[in-house]
Amino acid sequence: MKDLAEAKAPTLDLSNYEKVFLWSFRISLIVVFLPSKSLSYILPFSLYFGWAFILFSYRIFLRLLILSLILFLAGVFYAYVYDEFSPQNFFFSQLGLSTYFIFFIVDKRALSNPLLLKKATKFCFQMFIFQGLFGIIQASYGFIQTGSFDVANGDYVEGTIHPSLAAELSFSNPLFAYNMTFLMLASFIYIQFFKKRRNYLPFLIGTLSLLLASVVHLMAFFVVAILISFVVVRPKISNFFPSIAKVNPNNVRYGLFFGVVLFVLSVFVFQSSNMRSFGAYYSNFTSGVPAKAIITYSSIFELPEEHPAMLCIGLGSGQFSSRASLMLSGLYLEKEVPFFSKHTSRSFNNHLGYLLINSPTHGGNSTEKPYYSLLTVFTEFGLLGLFFLIVVGITILKGIYSNRQHPLSLFFSIGFFFFGMCGIQEFYWEMPQAAFIGLMLLILIKSNISANQLNIFILPNHSSHENEV
């Protein structure tokens, strides 16, 4: 098989649509690593309206209008069904869910130019190195303070999301690790498929900072996503490392085996205490002790008794366990949300409020906290929401399997499974600062796969186009 970097690209030019998307991607990547979480909340809607004005696209305007009408009718419907429905919570929750409106707004067929993917992944690679260096400096300071790279040291590694040497002890550390995981995926694509010289040394800088961030559940999800993807896609290693085709297959297997062993050993060396805690977390959850287990049981068996319609349609967006609901409850954040008043429903107070009071928002382990995005789908959108997720998931899996011969399918599969598993842990699905960049990257990858289903594509490095856009 030809080296992918030698294959010809369909085009060497970017359309206006692609240029706008590329700059939107770059701006978004910068914003999600800024300290301000408020900026990330208004980011998706700002980009959507920006696209409509810059491109003079009546289609985007029309889709935004249709989307607004659908949301308005949905709010009216839930207000009719539930007497304690809060319109302000519903509206505020749309800022978090606006991440997913991109599927309705963007024309994915217009994003299949490999040059667009090249420039996007190159920027990811540059950001990966920069944030990695920043994270390593923070980890070194943490080592000075704690005397170890284990346990609490990871809290210091937050990149420019919290540009300080001191640990914030909030969600900045998981946010950093989550976004860095997608940057690592994008960086590997850039190095392997687009770069003339495959030098992985700079790549290791970002990878080391990700390891030092010590977000164990994200590392576990990423490893599981890789294993599942290898089973689903069944890629040929020589597709990604052509020189391996000349090597004895047994040596390749031994090399991969020892590589995995080395990675696992490095995790246990740097994160031995964190890794040993897995057993305790599992035992606590299955015994029903943590707040996460309590709210899961309550949502499945008790809430439907109080609200029979909830089992089918949920309580409505922003009404119970979503991050929007928690933020407006006054129990989740230390400060009030500007322009919104505090609000809690009877259901929230009876089932979730007391768990929040007894569960530390800052610090502690997210495995034991009484909220996660998959629960939000069930409690606020019901079985219909879960059914929709299942249908979408099956459709994507079919697409991955049918296009498994495409070199990018493995990376799309890893990103998809990683994104999905994060929803069982925390609010990753509901925060634009977490979800938006990952989704934009997956859309770019999928667009290239769909446009070149069985073809080996990748852009050669043309110096004349290196400074474009």
N, C-alpha and C positions, 0 to 999 in steps of 0.2 A: 504493500500500500504506500502511496506517495506520502511524503511528509506534508502535513496539512499546511504548513507555512508556504509551500510551493504552489498550492492550487490557486487558480485564478478566481477573482471575485466577480460577481455579476456587474458591479459598477464601482467606480472610484469617486463618485460624487454623492454628496448628501443633498436631499431635497430640503426645501424650507421647513416642511413638516418635521423631518428628521433633525434638522438643526435646532428647532425649537425644543424638541423632546430631549436632545442631548444637553442643551443648556439647562433645561428644567431638571434633568438628572444630576448635573453637576451642582446646581444650586441646592437641590434637595439633600445631596450628600454632605454639603457643607453645613446646612441647617440642622440636620439630625445630630451632628457632633457639636453643636453649640450648647451652652449651658441653659438657654431659655427653652423650656418645654412649651410655652405658649406659642412661640413661633411655629413649632412643628405642628401644632393643632390647626392653625389657620393655613398651613402650607398647601395641602391638597386643593382646597377650594380656590386659593389664590392662583395656583397654577392652572386650574381648569378654566377660570375666567380669563386668565392671561392668554392661554392658548386661543380662546375664542376671539379675543380682540386682536392679538398679533397676527393670527392667520386669517382674520376676517371670515371665520368659518360659521356659516349659518347652521350647519349640522351640529356643531358643538353647542351653539346657543339653543338649538331645538332640543337636544338631548338634556341639557341642563334644565330647561323649562319642563320637559316631561318628567324628569327625575324629581324636581321640586313639587310638581303636582302629585306624583305618587306618594311622596313623603307626607304631604299635607293630608291627603285622603287617608293614609295609614294612621296619622295622628288623630284625625276625626273618628275613625273606626274604634281605636283603642279607648279614646275618651268616652265613646258611647257605651263600650262594654264594661269599663271599670270606673267606678265613681271616684277613686283616689288617684286616677291618672294625672301625672304632672306634665303639662305642655312644655315647661322650661327644661325639665329633665330630658324630654324627648328631643327637643331642639339641640340641647347641648351634646347629647350622645351622637348626633349626626356629624359633629366635628371629628369625633374619633373614628366613626365608620366611613367618613369621606374617603379614606384610603382606598376602599374597594369600589368607589364610583369610577375609578380609572378604567375598569373593565367595560363600563358603559360609555365612557367618554372617548377613549383613545381608539384609533383605527389601527389595530395590531398588524394588519396586512401591510401597512405603510412603514413598518419598522423592521423589515427583514434584511436591510442592507448590512452586510458584514462589517463595513467600515464604521457604521454606527456602533455596533457591538465592540469593535476594536477600540474606538475612542472612549467609550463608556468604561470598559474594563481597564484601560490604561489609567484613567483618572482614579478608578478604584484602587489600582496597584499603588499609585503615588500616595493616596490617602492612607492606604494600609501601612505603608512604611512610616509615614509621618506620625500617625496615631500610635504605631507600634513603638517608635522611639520615645514618644511622650509617655506611653504606658510603662516602658522599662524604667524610665527615670522615676516615675511614681512608685513602682515596685521596689526599686532600690532604696528609696526613702522609707518605704514601709518596712523593709528588712532592717534598716537602722533602728526603727522604732520598736519593732516586735522581735527582732532577732531570728526571724524565720521567713521562708517564702510560703509557708503553709498557713492554714486557718485564716486569721484575720488579715493577713497581708494582702490578699486579693482585693479587699475593700478599698485599698489605696489606688488600685488601677482603674481609672475612669476616663482616661484620655482627656480631650478638650471638653467633654460633656461636663466635667467638673475640673477645670484647669487649676488645680491646687495640689500641693503635695499632701495635704491633710485629707483623710478619708471623710467622705460626706455621710456614709452609712445610710444611704437611701437607695433609689433604684438606678442611679447613674452607672454603677458597676455592671449590673446585668445588661443594661442598655448598650454599654460599650462592648461587652462581649458578644451580644447578639449581632450587632451591626458589623463587628469585626469578623464574625464567622462568615457573613455574606461577602464581605470584602475579600476574605481569604479565598472563597470560591471563585470570585471574579478575577482575582489576581492570578490564580492558577490557570484560568482560561486564557488570560492575556499572555502569560509567560509561555504556556505550552503551544498555543495556536497562532499568536500574532507576533511574538518577539523573535528577532533573528537569532539572538544568542540566548539560549535557555539557561540563564544564571539564576539559581534558586536561593542564593545567599541573602539578597535583600528580602526575599519572601519569608525567610526564617525569622527576621526581625519582628514582623507583625505576628507571626505564629507564636513566637516566644512570649510576647506580651499577652496574647490571648490565653496561653497556658497559665501565665502568672496572675491573670485576672481571677482565677479560681472559681469560676461559676460552673460548678460540677455538673449540674443538670443540663446545661447547654453542651458541655463536652460530651456527656453521655448521649444526648439526643443526636448530636452530629455523628458520633461513631455508629449509632444504630441506623441513622439515615444512610450512611455509606454502605453498611452491610446489607440493608434492604435493597438499596439501589443496585448493588452488584448482583443480587439475586434476580431482580426484575429485569435489568438491562442486559446482564451477562456480557459485559464489554470485553473486547480483546485488548489486553494490555499493550500490545504492539501498535494499536491505533493511536495511543497517546505517547508512547515512547518507541518510535520506529526502530531505533537501534537495538531494542530488546529482541526483535525478530531474529537477529543473528545469534542470540545467546541460547544456550541449552535451556529448554523449558524447566528442567529440574532446578537449575540455578536461579531462574526467575522465581519459582515457587519458594525456594529457600530464602531468597532475598526479601520477598514480600513478608514471609513469616517472621523473619528476624526484625524487619522494619516495624511490624505490628508489636512484637515483643518489646522492642526498644521504646516505642511510643508509650506503651502501657507502663513500663518500668519508670519512664521519666515522669509520668503522671503520679505514680505512687511515691516517687522521690520528692517531688515538689508539693504534692497534695495528699500525703499519706493520711493525715487526720481527717480531711474532708472525705476521702474515699471510704474510710472505715465507718463513716456515719451513715452510709447507705442502708445498712441492715437495720439500724435503729429507726430511721425514717419509715422504712417499709413496715416494721413491726408496729410502730405507733399508728400508722394510717389504717392498717387492717384491724387494729383493736378499737378503732373509732375514737381515739383520744384527741387527735389534732382537730383544729377548727375546720380544716379543709374537709375532713371526713364527716364532721357533724353537719356542715352546710350542704354537702352533697346528699346525705340521707334526708335531711329536712326538705330540700328542694324536690326530691323525687317522690317522697311519700307523704309529706305534710302540706306543702303548698297547694297541690292539686285538690286537697280536701276543702281548703278555704276558697279556692278559685278554680272551679271545675274547667272553665274555658282555658285556663293557663296551660293545661297539659297539651292542648292542641295548638294554640296560637301564642302562648307565653303571656307575660304581663305587659309587654311593650318595651320598646327600646329606651334604655336609661331609667327604668323603673325599679330595678331590684339589685342585681349583683354586678352590673357593669361598672367599669371604672368611672364613667360619668355619674352614675348614681352614688357611688362611694365618695367622689369628690364633692358633690353637692350636699352630702349628708352632714359634713362638718366633723366627721369622725375619722376621716382618712388623711386629710391634709391639715397641716398646722395653720394654714392661712386660708382665707375665703377666696372663692373664685370670683374675679372681677365681673361685674354686670349680672351676676346670678345670686339669688338668695338661697339660703339653706332649706333643704326639704328632705323629709323622710316619710315614707308611707307606713301604714300599720304593719304590712307584711315585712317590710324592711326592719322595723323595730322589733318585731316578734321573733324573727329568725336569724337576722344577720347583724343587727346593731350591737348586741351584747358581745358577739364574737369579735367584732372589730375593736371594741373597748378593751377586751382582754388579750388581743393579739397586737404586739408591737408593730407599728407601721414602719419604723426605721430600725434597721438591723433585724436580727432573727433570720429564720430560714423560710424561704418562700414556699417550700414543700408543705408547711404546716399552716399557711395563712388561708383565711376563708374566702378565697376568690380565685378564679381562673377563667379564661376566655371561653372554654368549652361549656362551662357551667352557665355563663352569660347567654350563650346561644340557646340553651334549653330553657332557662327561666324567663327570658325576655322574648323568645321567638317560638318556644314550644317544640313539639315533635315535628312540626312543619319546618322549622329552622334546621333541626338535625337531619331531617330527610333531604332537604336542599343541599346541606353539606355533603351528605353521603353520595348524592347523585353527581355533584360537582367532582368529588374525589374519585369516583369510579370513572367518570368521563376523562379526567386527567390521566388516570392510571392506564386506561386504554390507549390514550395518545402516546404515553411514554413507551408502552410495550410495542405499539405498531411502528414507532419511529426509533426503536432501540438501536438500529444500525448507525444512526447519526451520531457522530462523535460528541455532540453537545448534550445528548439525551441523558447521559450519566450525571452531568452536572445539574441539569434541570431536575432530575429525579431526587438528587441529594438535597437541593434547595427546597423542593416541594415537601419531602418527608420531614425535613428539619423544621420548616415553617409550621407544618401541621402538628408536630409533637409539642412544640412550644405552647400551644393553646391549652394543654392539660396541666400546665405549671403556673402560669402567671397571666398578666394582662397584655402579653405581646401582640395578640391579634387586634387589640383595641387602641393601641397607641401609634399614631402616625410616625412618631420618632423611632419606633421599632419596625413597624410593618412596611412603611412606604417604600424605602429603598430596596428592600428584599423583593417586593412585588414588582417594582419597575425593572429590576434586573431579571427576574424570572420571565417577565413579558418579553424583554429583548431576546432572551435565549430561546423562548418558545417560538417567537416570530421567525427567527432564523431556522429553527428546526422545521417548522411548518412549510416554509418557502423552499426548503432544500431537503425534502424528506429522506431521500436515500442517497443524496449526493454528498461527497466530501468537499466541503467548502472551507476556505479561510483566506483571508486577505494577505497578499504579500506585503512586505514592508517597502513602501515607496517613499523615499525621502521627500519627494516633491509634494506629498500630501501630508507629511508629518505635522505641519503647522497649520493645517486647515481647521477652521471652526474654533 
